[in-house]
Amino acid sequence: MRDWTRALLHHHDTTRRRFPQQRLLVLFDVDGTFLDMRLALTELLRAYDAAHATAHFARLAPADIDPFGRTIETVLETCDVPAAEQPQVLSWHRRHRHAGDILRMAHAPYRGLLALAAWLHRQPGTRVGINSARPEFLRQDTLRGLNALAIGYELHFTDSLAWFTPQGWRDDVTAAKQAALTLAQRRGDRVIAHIDSNAQVLARLAAADLDDDLMLLHSEDLLYPPHATATPRTSVTRAA
């Protein structure tokens, strides 16, 4: 299996040598990339139990949740929530997932990717930014949370290098992320990599008309070495 972290660093070095006068930019997703959302989801579902006098999630632990799973429906099935009640749980999840306490719980970091971003940030002519599916109204909360986690890494995320979606997860997330990539290129940055936790988004971006130098990388491939998992790898390289 390919070592995608090594591939990214090699791609960065090669591109910097080819285009020494250009600004290089690496963009990162937030949820499932910098932040582990499992604790927040567990606490939110336990709050549902408390509010509805149920015990569906009494034994649910963060470690039981696939960190790269894309749907809460999978958790509901695993916890044997009755089919008739699942729409009610989903509605609760949508209404409460942006509550302040839940949002703070969501700021449990994957420090390996923060360290990688910090290393890239320190390289000459290289910047790092955010390209997130989170809604625009969470911009300032997200940047504050990330920058609090980045203290000690010599890393600071800025407004000018952060893209969010207008309405968040209700939008066409792939289209929003593609628009961010295009805008960054038009502003003069050469975007050399986009790192995301959503395999579907990566696949759709791979099929889009984007720069051939762009590497599309799945967060899981960077968080864990090739021998650590037997799951199929989802990163895509478009770079020569």
Phi and psi restraints in degrees (value plus and minus 20) as a CYANA .aco file:
   2 ARG   PHI     -97.7   -57.7
   2 ARG   PSI     121.4   161.4
   3 ASP   PHI    -106.6   -66.6
   3 ASP   PSI      81.0   121.0
   4 TRP   PHI     -93.8   -53.8
   4 TRP   PSI     -47.8    -7.8
   5 THR   PHI     -85.0   -45.0
   5 THR   PSI     -65.6   -25.6
   6 ARG   PHI     -82.6   -42.6
   6 ARG   PSI     -58.7   -18.7
   7 ALA   PHI     -83.5   -43.5
   7 ALA   PSI     -60.6   -20.6
   8 LEU   PHI     -84.5   -44.5
   8 LEU   PSI     -65.2   -25.2
   9 LEU   PHI     -85.0   -45.0
   9 LEU   PSI     -58.0   -18.0
  10 HIS   PHI     -85.3   -45.3
  10 HIS   PSI     -62.5   -22.5
  11 HIS   PHI     -82.9   -42.9
  11 HIS   PSI     -61.3   -21.3
  12 HIS   PHI     -81.2   -41.2
  12 HIS   PSI     -67.2   -27.2
  13 ASP   PHI     -83.5   -43.5
  13 ASP   PSI     -63.9   -23.9
  14 THR   PHI     -83.7   -43.7
  14 THR   PSI     -64.1   -24.1
  15 THR   PHI     -87.5   -47.5
  15 THR   PSI     -58.3   -18.3
  16 ARG   PHI     -83.2   -43.2
  16 ARG   PSI     -55.9   -15.9
  17 ARG   PHI     -92.1   -52.1
  17 ARG   PSI     -54.9   -14.9
  18 ARG   PHI     -93.2   -53.2
  18 ARG   PSI     -54.3   -14.3
  19 PHE   PHI    -148.5  -108.5
  19 PHE   PSI      46.5    86.5
  20 PRO   PHI     -84.8   -44.8
  20 PRO   PSI     -40.8    -0.8
  21 GLN   PHI    -114.2   -74.2
  21 GLN   PSI     -24.8    15.2
  22 GLN   PHI    -119.0   -79.0
  22 GLN   PSI     129.5   169.5
  23 ARG   PHI     -98.8   -58.8
  23 ARG   PSI     109.5   149.5
  24 LEU   PHI    -118.8   -78.8
  24 LEU   PSI     123.4   163.4
  25 LEU   PHI    -154.0  -114.0
  25 LEU   PSI     111.6   151.6
  26 VAL   PHI    -135.1   -95.1
  26 VAL   PSI     106.2   146.2
  27 LEU   PHI    -127.3   -87.3
  27 LEU   PSI     119.5   159.5
  28 PHE   PHI    -141.2  -101.2
  28 PHE   PSI     118.6   158.6
  29 ASP   PHI     -87.8   -47.8
  29 ASP   PSI     151.1   191.1
  30 VAL   PHI    -127.5   -87.5
  30 VAL   PSI     -85.8   -45.8
  31 ASP   PHI     -92.5   -52.5
  31 ASP   PSI     105.9   145.9
  32 GLY   PHI      62.3   102.3
  32 GLY   PSI     -22.6    17.4
  33 THR   PHI    -136.9   -96.9
  33 THR   PSI     -85.6   -45.6
  34 PHE   PHI    -108.1   -68.1
  34 PHE   PSI     -50.6   -10.6
  35 LEU   PHI    -139.4   -99.4
  35 LEU   PSI     115.1   155.1
  36 ASP   PHI    -111.0   -71.0
  36 ASP   PSI      92.6   132.6
  37 MET   PHI    -107.2   -67.2
  37 MET   PSI     -19.5    20.5
  38 ARG   PHI     -86.7   -46.7
  38 ARG   PSI     -59.3   -19.3
  39 LEU   PHI     -83.1   -43.1
  39 LEU   PSI     -64.0   -24.0
  40 ALA   PHI     -82.1   -42.1
  40 ALA   PSI     -63.2   -23.2
  41 LEU   PHI     -85.2   -45.2
  41 LEU   PSI     -61.3   -21.3
  42 THR   PHI     -80.7   -40.7
  42 THR   PSI     -67.6   -27.6
  43 GLU   PHI     -86.3   -46.3
  43 GLU   PSI     -55.8   -15.8
  44 LEU   PHI     -84.7   -44.7
  44 LEU   PSI     -62.8   -22.8
  45 LEU   PHI     -90.6   -50.6
  45 LEU   PSI     -53.8   -13.8
  46 ARG   PHI     -86.9   -46.9
  46 ARG   PSI     -54.5   -14.5
  47 ALA   PHI     -85.0   -45.0
  47 ALA   PSI     -54.8   -14.8
  48 TYR   PHI     -80.7   -40.7
  48 TYR   PSI     -66.8   -26.8
  49 ASP   PHI     -75.6   -35.6
  49 ASP   PSI     -66.7   -26.7
  50 ALA   PHI     -83.6   -43.6
  50 ALA   PSI     -57.3   -17.3
  51 ALA   PHI     -97.3   -57.3
  51 ALA   PSI     -41.7    -1.7
  52 HIS   PHI    -138.3   -98.3
  52 HIS   PSI      -9.6    30.4
  53 ALA   PHI      34.8    74.8
  53 ALA   PSI      23.2    63.2
  54 THR   PHI    -138.3   -98.3
  54 THR   PSI     155.1   195.1
  55 ALA   PHI    -158.5  -118.5
  55 ALA   PSI      12.3    52.3
  56 HIS   PHI     -80.6   -40.6
  56 HIS   PSI     -55.3   -15.3
  57 PHE   PHI    -133.6   -93.6
  57 PHE   PSI      -0.9    39.1
  58 ALA   PHI     -80.9   -40.9
  58 ALA   PSI     -53.8   -13.8
  59 ARG   PHI    -121.1   -81.1
  59 ARG   PSI     -16.8    23.2
  60 LEU   PHI     -93.0   -53.0
  60 LEU   PSI     109.8   149.8
  61 ALA   PHI    -140.9  -100.9
  61 ALA   PSI     131.2   171.2
  62 PRO   PHI     -72.4   -32.4
  62 PRO   PSI     -56.6   -16.6
  63 ALA   PHI     -87.3   -47.3
  63 ALA   PSI     -36.7     3.3
  64 ASP   PHI     -98.4   -58.4
  64 ASP   PSI     -32.9     7.1
  65 ILE   PHI    -118.5   -78.5
  65 ILE   PSI     111.7   151.7
  66 ASP   PHI     -85.3   -45.3
  66 ASP   PSI      97.8   137.8
  67 PRO   PHI     -84.2   -44.2
  67 PRO   PSI     -38.4     1.6
  68 PHE   PHI    -132.8   -92.8
  68 PHE   PSI      -7.8    32.2
  69 GLY   PHI     -88.7   -48.7
  69 GLY   PSI     122.0   162.0
  70 ARG   PHI    -118.7   -78.7
  70 ARG   PSI     -30.0    10.0
  71 THR   PHI    -151.6  -111.6
  71 THR   PSI     119.2   159.2
  72 ILE   PHI     -89.9   -49.9
  72 ILE   PSI     -43.8    -3.8
  73 GLU   PHI     -75.9   -35.9
  73 GLU   PSI     -55.5   -15.5
  74 THR   PHI     -81.6   -41.6
  74 THR   PSI     -60.7   -20.7
  75 VAL   PHI     -85.0   -45.0
  75 VAL   PSI     -61.5   -21.5
  76 LEU   PHI     -82.9   -42.9
  76 LEU   PSI     -60.1   -20.1
  77 GLU   PHI     -85.6   -45.6
  77 GLU   PSI     -63.5   -23.5
  78 THR   PHI     -81.7   -41.7
  78 THR   PSI     -55.6   -15.6
  79 CYS   PHI    -108.9   -68.9
  79 CYS   PSI     -12.3    27.7
  80 ASP   PHI      38.2    78.2
  80 ASP   PSI      18.1    58.1
  81 VAL   PHI     -90.5   -50.5
  81 VAL   PSI     108.5   148.5
  82 PRO   PHI     -75.0   -35.0
  82 PRO   PSI     121.2   161.2
  83 ALA   PHI     -76.2   -36.2
  83 ALA   PSI     -57.1   -17.1
  84 ALA   PHI     -87.9   -47.9
  84 ALA   PSI     -43.8    -3.8
  85 GLU   PHI    -113.8   -73.8
  85 GLU   PSI     -36.7     3.3
  86 GLN   PHI     -78.4   -38.4
  86 GLN   PSI     -60.8   -20.8
  87 PRO   PHI     -79.1   -39.1
  87 PRO   PSI     -54.6   -14.6
  88 GLN   PHI     -86.9   -46.9
  88 GLN   PSI     -60.9   -20.9
  89 VAL   PHI     -85.7   -45.7
  89 VAL   PSI     -62.1   -22.1
  90 LEU   PHI     -82.9   -42.9
  90 LEU   PSI     -59.9   -19.9
  91 SER   PHI     -84.0   -44.0
  91 SER   PSI     -62.5   -22.5
  92 TRP   PHI     -79.3   -39.3
  92 TRP   PSI     -65.5   -25.5
  93 HIS   PHI     -79.2   -39.2
  93 HIS   PSI     -65.7   -25.7
  94 ARG   PHI     -83.8   -43.8
  94 ARG   PSI     -58.6   -18.6
  95 ARG   PHI     -94.3   -54.3
  95 ARG   PSI     -49.8    -9.8
  96 HIS   PHI    -131.5   -91.5
  96 HIS   PSI     -25.4    14.6
  97 ARG   PHI     -90.1   -50.1
  97 ARG   PSI     -34.9     5.1
  98 HIS   PHI    -122.1   -82.1
  98 HIS   PSI     -10.9    29.1
  99 ALA   PHI     -82.4   -42.4
  99 ALA   PSI     130.9   170.9
 100 GLY   PHI     -75.7   -35.7
 100 GLY   PSI     -68.9   -28.9
 101 ASP   PHI     -83.6   -43.6
 101 ASP   PSI     -60.9   -20.9
 102 ILE   PHI     -85.6   -45.6
 102 ILE   PSI     -61.5   -21.5
 103 LEU   PHI     -82.3   -42.3
 103 LEU   PSI     -59.5   -19.5
 104 ARG   PHI     -86.3   -46.3
 104 ARG   PSI     -58.8   -18.8
 105 MET   PHI     -82.9   -42.9
 105 MET   PSI     -51.3   -11.3
 106 ALA   PHI     -87.9   -47.9
 106 ALA   PSI     -35.3     4.7
 107 HIS   PHI    -106.1   -66.1
 107 HIS   PSI      33.0    73.0
 108 ALA   PHI    -120.2   -80.2
 108 ALA   PSI      95.1   135.1
 109 PRO   PHI    -105.9   -65.9
 109 PRO   PSI     132.3   172.3
 110 TYR   PHI    -112.5   -72.5
 110 TYR   PSI      77.9   117.9
 111 ARG   PHI     -89.5   -49.5
 111 ARG   PSI     -43.9    -3.9
 112 GLY   PHI     -81.6   -41.6
 112 GLY   PSI     -59.2   -19.2
 113 LEU   PHI     -98.5   -58.5
 113 LEU   PSI     -49.4    -9.4
 114 LEU   PHI     -83.2   -43.2
 114 LEU   PSI     -60.9   -20.9
 115 ALA   PHI     -85.8   -45.8
 115 ALA   PSI     -59.7   -19.7
 116 LEU   PHI     -83.4   -43.4
 116 LEU   PSI     -65.1   -25.1
 117 ALA   PHI     -81.6   -41.6
 117 ALA   PSI     -60.3   -20.3
 118 ALA   PHI     -84.8   -44.8
 118 ALA   PSI     -60.6   -20.6
 119 TRP   PHI     -82.7   -42.7
 119 TRP   PSI     -65.5   -25.5
 120 LEU   PHI     -82.1   -42.1
 120 LEU   PSI     -60.6   -20.6
 121 HIS   PHI     -80.7   -40.7
 121 HIS   PSI     -51.3   -11.3
 122 ARG   PHI    -101.3   -61.3
 122 ARG   PSI     -29.7    10.3
 123 GLN   PHI     -98.7   -58.7
 123 GLN   PSI     126.9   166.9
 124 PRO   PHI     -78.2   -38.2
 124 PRO   PSI     115.3   155.3
 125 GLY   PHI      46.5    86.5
 125 GLY   PSI       1.5    41.5
 126 THR   PHI    -145.3  -105.3
 126 THR   PSI     117.0   157.0
 127 ARG   PHI    -149.0  -109.0
 127 ARG   PSI     137.9   177.9
 128 VAL   PHI    -143.4  -103.4
 128 VAL   PSI     128.9   168.9
 129 GLY   PHI    -166.8  -126.8
 129 GLY   PSI    -197.1  -157.1
 130 ILE   PHI    -134.9   -94.9
 130 ILE   PSI     115.8   155.8
 131 ASN   PHI    -154.9  -114.9
 131 ASN   PSI      73.2   113.2
 132 SER   PHI    -135.3   -95.3
 132 SER   PSI     130.5   170.5
 133 ALA   PHI    -100.1   -60.1
 133 ALA   PSI     -26.7    13.3
 134 ARG   PHI     -83.9   -43.9
 134 ARG   PSI     129.7   169.7
 135 PRO   PHI     -89.6   -49.6
 135 PRO   PSI     134.6   174.6
 136 GLU   PHI     -76.8   -36.8
 136 GLU   PSI     -53.8   -13.8
 137 PHE   PHI     -89.2   -49.2
 137 PHE   PSI     -31.3     8.7
 138 LEU   PHI    -115.8   -75.8
 138 LEU   PSI     -12.2    27.8
 139 ARG   PHI     -73.4   -33.4
 139 ARG   PSI     -77.8   -37.8
 140 GLN   PHI     -87.8   -47.8
 140 GLN   PSI     -60.2   -20.2
 141 ASP   PHI     -81.5   -41.5
 141 ASP   PSI     -61.2   -21.2
 142 THR   PHI     -86.7   -46.7
 142 THR   PSI     -66.4   -26.4
 143 LEU   PHI     -84.2   -44.2
 143 LEU   PSI     -60.7   -20.7
 144 ARG   PHI     -81.6   -41.6
 144 ARG   PSI     -64.6   -24.6
 145 GLY   PHI     -83.9   -43.9
 145 GLY   PSI     -64.9   -24.9
 146 LEU   PHI     -84.3   -44.3
 146 LEU   PSI     -62.0   -22.0
 147 ASN   PHI     -89.1   -49.1
 147 ASN   PSI     -49.9    -9.9
 148 ALA   PHI     -85.8   -45.8
 148 ALA   PSI     -60.3   -20.3
 149 LEU   PHI     -89.6   -49.6
 149 LEU   PSI     -49.0    -9.0
 150 ALA   PHI    -104.1   -64.1
 150 ALA   PSI     -23.1    16.9
 151 ILE   PHI     -79.4   -39.4
 151 ILE   PSI     110.1   150.1
 152 GLY   PHI      76.5   116.5
 152 GLY   PSI     -31.5     8.5
 153 TYR   PHI    -120.4   -80.4
 153 TYR   PSI     -19.5    20.5
 154 GLU   PHI      35.3    75.3
 154 GLU   PSI      26.2    66.2
 155 LEU   PHI    -157.7  -117.7
 155 LEU   PSI     115.6   155.6
 156 HIS   PHI    -162.9  -122.9
 156 HIS   PSI     105.7   145.7
 157 PHE   PHI    -110.0   -70.0
 157 PHE   PSI     116.2   156.2
 158 THR   PHI    -136.8   -96.8
 158 THR   PSI     137.3   177.3
 159 ASP   PHI     -76.6   -36.6
 159 ASP   PSI     -60.8   -20.8
 160 SER   PHI     -90.8   -50.8
 160 SER   PSI     -35.9     4.1
 161 LEU   PHI    -139.5   -99.5
 161 LEU   PSI      18.6    58.6
 162 ALA   PHI    -156.0  -116.0
 162 ALA   PSI     107.9   147.9
 163 TRP   PHI    -142.1  -102.1
 163 TRP   PSI     112.2   152.2
 164 PHE   PHI    -145.6  -105.6
 164 PHE   PSI     146.3   186.3
 165 THR   PHI    -112.2   -72.2
 165 THR   PSI     128.6   168.6
 166 PRO   PHI     -75.1   -35.1
 166 PRO   PSI     -68.8   -28.8
 167 GLN   PHI    -135.1   -95.1
 167 GLN   PSI     -14.1    25.9
 168 GLY   PHI      60.5   100.5
 168 GLY   PSI    -158.5  -118.5
 169 TRP   PHI     -87.1   -47.1
 169 TRP   PSI     -33.3     6.7
 170 ARG   PHI     -99.6   -59.6
 170 ARG   PSI     -34.5     5.5
 171 ASP   PHI    -103.6   -63.6
 171 ASP   PSI     152.9   192.9
 172 ASP   PHI     -97.0   -57.0
 172 ASP   PSI      76.2   116.2
 173 VAL   PHI     -83.5   -43.5
 173 VAL   PSI     -60.9   -20.9
 174 THR   PHI     -81.0   -41.0
 174 THR   PSI     -64.3   -24.3
 175 ALA   PHI     -82.0   -42.0
 175 ALA   PSI     -60.3   -20.3
 176 ALA   PHI     -85.1   -45.1
 176 ALA   PSI     -61.2   -21.2
 177 LYS   PHI     -91.1   -51.1
 177 LYS   PSI     -56.7   -16.7
 178 GLN   PHI     -84.7   -44.7
 178 GLN   PSI     -60.2   -20.2
 179 ALA   PHI     -82.1   -42.1
 179 ALA   PSI     -58.0   -18.0
 180 ALA   PHI     -84.8   -44.8
 180 ALA   PSI     -62.5   -22.5
 181 LEU   PHI     -80.8   -40.8
 181 LEU   PSI     -63.7   -23.7
 182 THR   PHI     -84.9   -44.9
 182 THR   PSI     -63.0   -23.0
 183 LEU   PHI     -83.1   -43.1
 183 LEU   PSI     -62.4   -22.4
 184 ALA   PHI     -81.2   -41.2
 184 ALA   PSI     -61.4   -21.4
 185 GLN   PHI     -83.5   -43.5
 185 GLN   PSI     -62.8   -22.8
 186 ARG   PHI     -85.6   -45.6
 186 ARG   PSI     -47.8    -7.8
 187 ARG   PHI     -98.4   -58.4
 187 ARG   PSI     -25.8    14.2
 188 GLY   PHI      90.0   130.0
 188 GLY   PSI     -19.3    20.7
 189 ASP   PHI    -109.6   -69.6
 189 ASP   PSI     120.2   160.2
 190 ARG   PHI    -114.7   -74.7
 190 ARG   PSI      85.4   125.4
 191 VAL   PHI     -99.0   -59.0
 191 VAL   PSI      93.8   133.8
 192 ILE   PHI    -119.1   -79.1
 192 ILE   PSI     -36.3     3.7
 193 ALA   PHI    -178.7  -138.7
 193 ALA   PSI     124.9   164.9
 194 HIS   PHI    -147.6  -107.6
 194 HIS   PSI     106.3   146.3
 195 ILE   PHI    -132.7   -92.7
 195 ILE   PSI     105.4   145.4
 196 ASP   PHI    -162.2  -122.2
 196 ASP   PSI     132.3   172.3
 197 SER   PHI    -114.6   -74.6
 197 SER   PSI     -24.2    15.8
 198 ASN   PHI    -124.1   -84.1
 198 ASN   PSI      88.3   128.3
 199 ALA   PHI     -83.7   -43.7
 199 ALA   PSI     -53.7   -13.7
 200 GLN   PHI     -86.5   -46.5
 200 GLN   PSI     -60.7   -20.7
 201 VAL   PHI     -81.8   -41.8
 201 VAL   PSI     -64.3   -24.3
 202 LEU   PHI     -81.4   -41.4
 202 LEU   PSI     -62.4   -22.4
 203 ALA   PHI     -83.9   -43.9
 203 ALA   PSI     -60.3   -20.3
 204 ARG   PHI     -90.4   -50.4
 204 ARG   PSI     -57.6   -17.6
 205 LEU   PHI     -85.5   -45.5
 205 LEU   PSI     -56.2   -16.2
 206 ALA   PHI     -82.6   -42.6
 206 ALA   PSI     -50.4   -10.4
 207 ALA   PHI    -106.5   -66.5
 207 ALA   PSI     -27.3    12.7
 208 ALA   PHI    -104.4   -64.4
 208 ALA   PSI     148.5   188.5
 209 ASP   PHI    -106.9   -66.9
 209 ASP   PSI      64.6   104.6
 210 LEU   PHI    -141.0  -101.0
 210 LEU   PSI     149.8   189.8
 211 ASP   PHI     -81.9   -41.9
 211 ASP   PSI     119.3   159.3
 212 ASP   PHI     -87.3   -47.3
 212 ASP   PSI     -38.5     1.5
 213 ASP   PHI     -98.4   -58.4
 213 ASP   PSI     -28.1    11.9
 214 LEU   PHI     -98.6   -58.6
 214 LEU   PSI     104.7   144.7
 215 MET   PHI    -114.0   -74.0
 215 MET   PSI     114.6   154.6
 216 LEU   PHI    -131.0   -91.0
 216 LEU   PSI      97.2   137.2
 217 LEU   PHI    -145.1  -105.1
 217 LEU   PSI     115.7   155.7
 218 HIS   PHI    -104.0   -64.0
 218 HIS   PSI     116.7   156.7
 219 SER   PHI     -73.6   -33.6
 219 SER   PSI     -61.0   -21.0
 220 GLU   PHI     -79.8   -39.8
 220 GLU   PSI     -55.6   -15.6
 221 ASP   PHI     -88.5   -48.5
 221 ASP   PSI     -42.5    -2.5
 222 LEU   PHI    -114.4   -74.4
 222 LEU   PSI     -47.2    -7.2
 223 LEU   PHI     -96.5   -56.5
 223 LEU   PSI     -51.7   -11.7
 224 TYR   PHI    -144.0  -104.0
 224 TYR   PSI     119.2   159.2
 225 PRO   PHI     -86.1   -46.1
 225 PRO   PSI     140.9   180.9
 226 PRO   PHI     -75.9   -35.9
 226 PRO   PSI     -51.9   -11.9
 227 HIS   PHI    -103.2   -63.2
 227 HIS   PSI     -24.2    15.8
 228 ALA   PHI    -103.9   -63.9
 228 ALA   PSI     -34.1     5.9
 229 THR   PHI    -165.4  -125.4
 229 THR   PSI     127.0   167.0
 230 ALA   PHI    -120.3   -80.3
 230 ALA   PSI     -16.2    23.8
 231 THR   PHI     -92.3   -52.3
 231 THR   PSI     132.6   172.6
 232 PRO   PHI     -81.4   -41.4
 232 PRO   PSI     120.5   160.5
 233 ARG   PHI     -98.9   -58.9
 233 ARG   PSI     125.4   165.4
 234 THR   PHI    -140.4  -100.4
 234 THR   PSI     -18.4    21.6
 235 SER   PHI     -91.1   -51.1
 235 SER   PSI     131.7   171.7
 236 VAL   PHI    -151.3  -111.3
 236 VAL   PSI     112.4   152.4
 237 THR   PHI    -128.3   -88.3
 237 THR   PSI     105.9   145.9
 238 ARG   PHI    -122.1   -82.1
 238 ARG   PSI     -28.0    12.0
 239 ALA   PHI     -99.6   -59.6
 239 ALA   PSI     129.2   169.2
